[in-house]
Amino acid sequence: MTFALTGLMLYTMWAIFGLMFIDFIIGFFRSLSSSSFPLTQFLNYMKDVVNYVFPLLLMSALMPLDPTGWVMLIAYYVGGLAVIWNYLMSIKNRF
């Protein structure tokens, strides 16, 4: 089995990590302004990596086993868009 993020898959993963970082920075500055930084905020992002990013990476690693070649690809993009939507709504709700 090979592992490679190709084409739009790589940009999807960059968008996910970028939005996670933006969401973290907004939460970090809000917590600095309130003079409290709970460690659960950082742990929630680690949990999100395990719950959101790891399944996407697992799907990309299982793509060679897909006989059609597009079922896992569609599942990857739908999952990626769902994670992007989740973080966009999280960023929107912080304002």
N, C-alpha and C positions, 0 to 999 in steps of 0.2 A: 504494500500500500504506500502510496506517495501522499505527501501533504503539500499542497500548493494553493495559495489564494491567487487566482488569476483574474485579470480584467476588472469588472465591476465588483467582484467579490472583495478585492483588496480595498477598493474605495468605500464599500459598505462597512468594512471593519474599521477603517480610518474614521468614518463618520460616527460610528458607535463610540469609539474611544475618545474622539474629539468632543462629542456631546457629554460623555461621562465626565471629562475634564472640566468643561464649561460649567456643568451642574455642580461639580465639586468646588470649583473656585467661587461660584456665587454663594454656595452654602458656607464656605470658609470665611468669606468676607462678612456675611451676615452674622456668623458666630463671633467673629472678631469685634463687630460693632456692639454685640450684646455682651461681650467680655466672658464668653463661655465657649469652650470647644469640647463637645462631647466626643468621646472615642467611638461611640456607636455610629457616628457619621462616617468615619473612615471604614469601620467594619461593614457598614451597609454597602459601600462600594466594592469591597472585596467579595461580599455575598453576591452582588450583581454580576461580577466577573464570572463567578462559578455558575450562577443560574442563567445568565443570558449569553455570555461570550463562549463559554466552554461548549454548550450544545451546538453552536454555530460552527465551531472548529471541528467538532466531532462529525457534523454533517459533511463538511468539506473533506474530511479524511475518508468518509464512507462513499464518496462519489464514484470511485472506480468500481465499486461493487454494484452500482445501479446499472441494470442492463439497458435502460432506455437512454440514460445520460441526461435527462432533463427533470426527472421527478425530484431528486435531491437538490438540484440547482434551484428549482422553483421553491422548494421548502426552505432553502437557505435564504433566498431573497425575501420571502414572506416573513420569516423569523427576523431577519435583519431590519426590515421596514417596521415591524412591530416594536423592536427595541428602540429604533430611532424615534418612532412616534411616542413611546413611553418617556424618553428623555426630553423630547420637545415639550410635552405636556408638563413634565416636572419643572422644566425651566420656566415655562409660562406661568405656572402656579406659584413660583417663588417671587414673582413681581407683583 
